[in-house]
């Protein structure tokens, strides 16, 4: 059945109360801050910045009348060349992979610099002192504490437009290396500061959209996150082109023309996606990761929080090769490998759910063909990197024909990629950056550079016993029926016993109750125009989900039903952490 185009690209979350807590223009923001300074002889405003925030814009916004002293906290940090040298071991020389840092931002601020700034503040007898920048909260707590924040996707777009990383001498890096420094270092330092400040801030300042900042009181912001953690919600998706990209999302989601096809969508990755909080029509866009930091137990459930802490362990994204090309042949690291080499706690186990497939040639490459000699395959991969001859993938890797609604499981260590003319919903654990490419079909990236191949890493992780028979028995459509009635069915579609996620497919033309297992649920409507999530006890308002949209149901939302409002068949794929 052809699905109608109803995908919502900018979903928002209705926040009850706090209608007057948001300021959406410079004049109102400045007036509200000025009002907070009234009846004070001296006011210290501290504005902690996430790396990537436009600090010139921030200074202009926050420099109020009667501002006597301005301290830029970035100037108190170590010189850029010293920071570069200190973090080089973690950043590494690899163009893609680094080591997850254990450093804290405080390490880059000499105590003598902070103490001198404090003395400067103490010498001010009246008026306003503004302390702003990355690390501003390390100087002092201040009388008014502001968090100036920005979404990860906007940071990436700014990298592409020329923004450099924070305090570095390496200002002309390719965008992938800028992202690497952010992912492995800068964002980790800043997230630790943010996690500490979220319970304390007086104001949250959304600086994602240039020249259109919006500010909300800390009290209202925290309550908005609490409300979100008790109801189903969607993240704000984003879409990006790639050399293998297809045209399925462009057609089905009415995406803007970008001169090429879109390769992937992130529509369920709290570390990367954002939330759009609607305060009576006034919007605050905020990283979804802030919800994980602020409400981890309500969001994840006690059992999942106990295991993963303040990390969201499930990820949904989409891979579009419809009328495009094969993905790179790849493998993900084993748990012990990612722990020992990259300081990550767990690895990227995943699966491919086929939202769509076109033609008899649609396939997924998965596992090693029976009889393959490991040394022969690795040698063929090495020879392919020289450009003398392509890697004959089908001589070594299983080519599995696929159709719509197939589900293929991909535990770490399994060689895989989706082929052309497929539309994949990728369901996985969240360390998504750790993909070891083995062969990329001889392509260049969108910048005209050879795409990095990670053959040494990949060879160290390939599980050679996962041959043709093992793959077909363990990884292809391992579907079992859990529940069946006149109202519909619930099927367990995976994942493999080595993976910590479970996935279930719910099919109904009326309504079916969903059993909770102490875990957050992430889901996608994989068939049908729309479905509605209904609380069993009325604790949240009914939420409508449209075809191919992803949503999160926090554990605190309680029991719920999936309903078909049109009495037509709908299918939902649900992922949760296995109990």
Phi, psi and omega in degrees: 000128179291131182270141177283158184271092181234013182298131182260117185277341182230065181290140180239164182243117181288124180256128180276134180080180174064030184300329183260012185274352186249136173244128187241015174216158186302317184299315181292320178301312182294322178296317181293322177291320178298321178299325179291340181270351180295151178064018173241134175290325181218135179230129175254115177260123178247122180241100177284131184250138168281138178304129184113340174297140176285102187284335174295316177298320181295316180298317178300317182295320189264355177279097185270165170304145181077008174290119186261322184226135175238125178242121178265110188295332178303326182290346180272350182279169176301155175301150182306320182294328177288321177296316178304315182293320184292327185258006186300321181299323180282325179287323179066173178266356179291139182289346185240314191256138170234195177245129183301121188288148170251004181288162175239153183302327182304333183295341185261007181240103179302136183301327181294326178291318179294319181294321178294322177296321179294320177296322177299319178294318182297330182286343179284126183265329182206164180096201185243134172250128177250121173245117185221158176125179174293128181083011181301324182288350176283340181286308179194167179285326180076175176268329176234121183249124182240138170253113176267114193237168183203151181279155181296321182296319178295322176301315180298319178296322178292324174304316182293332179274359175120353178300135176267166174293171183286128174044068177223151173274349184266084190265350185242035181290151169300156186299327180295326179283329172297316179299319181301314180296321176297311186296314187272341187229288191302313184292330178291316177300312185292325180294325179293322175295314182300315180302322179288326187273334187307322178287350190247341191297145174274330179216144171251127184245111179277112181243031181291317182266119182304135178060022178216048181294153176224142185233140178226150179295151179300321180298313180293322180296314180296321178293324177298319177294321177298317178298318181297323183288359182240017181209156173297145180207159175250151171270164176276113182284159168224161190228145185217143178283165175199164186295334181261007191299153179245191184241010182294311181293323180301319182283313187281334184251003178055051182281153180293150177296129182234011179082357178204182177274160175266135183265319184214162174227136168260114181228023180187048183228089185304332178291335183249324183278173182235169173249146175246104184268125185255104176262084178053047177092348177261126191258139170239119175263134187214146177302133178296338178300331178297328176293320179297320179290322187277325188226053187295321183289317178296319183288308189273328192097149183302316184296316181288321177299320180298328183274320189249353182063219181269054173231138177268115194272355185248143179224133169244132170213172183237140179239117188249111174241017182294118188061025177244221185229169175299146167293168174293143173289130194209171175209147178258152186289151171292160183303313182295329181288316181290329177291314186285329187258336187230002178060037174256146186282325182213168190249182185264077164286149185203181174207161175247119171255126185276103172292329181197157175207144188234122173085167181288343183270356180298133186204168168233133174274128190205117176077173185264137178295139179303134181094356180292134174268125186301314183295324179294318180293316180297320178296321178295323177294319178297316180295327180294331181288340179283343181089000182290320179206149182288160177282124180280080190304319187286350173283337187241336188240139179294134175253109187259115175298143182225157176223172181304136178078004169293152178227120182244130185265142187224075175296150182308143182095356180264123176294136185195164161184156174275144179272179179295157176065037173232153173236108190253131164266111181270123180246122188204171165287169198266355176284067193288346185280347188267075176244117179267107180284133177258325182201134184239027173060024175074022186268161168258158177279183184292344176268004179083012180258151173300136179284136184298137174249140185238060189293322180295313176299314184298314182299329181287350186240348181298130176263101190288341180286348181279074185268191188302311182294318182296317180297312182295326182282326190251335194241347185252113175050055177277068189259131174230143180277127180263323185207140178213134177207184177296333182283339181151194183226154170236123180242138171272122184253003181147188011258190183294156183298340177281350184256147185271359179262149167246148175231141181228142176249122181253128180235129179202154170246002178233267176201151178221136174284147180249127180279130175273151180230029180080014183232149166302147175248139169239137187216161177218137177279103188266352174204140181106152182290321180199153173223161181235133174265125185238128178291139177291330182245011178075018184285343173222155179289147177306139181241128179267133178240133182259167184307131176071006176276144177258143173217159179248133174246104180300155176299325181292347178289341176081195183288149183208168177239148170260123186238145172258103185292340182258004182056036174244156184298134173230152175229136178234133171259130185237133175243143177210168177277128183298138180281000000 
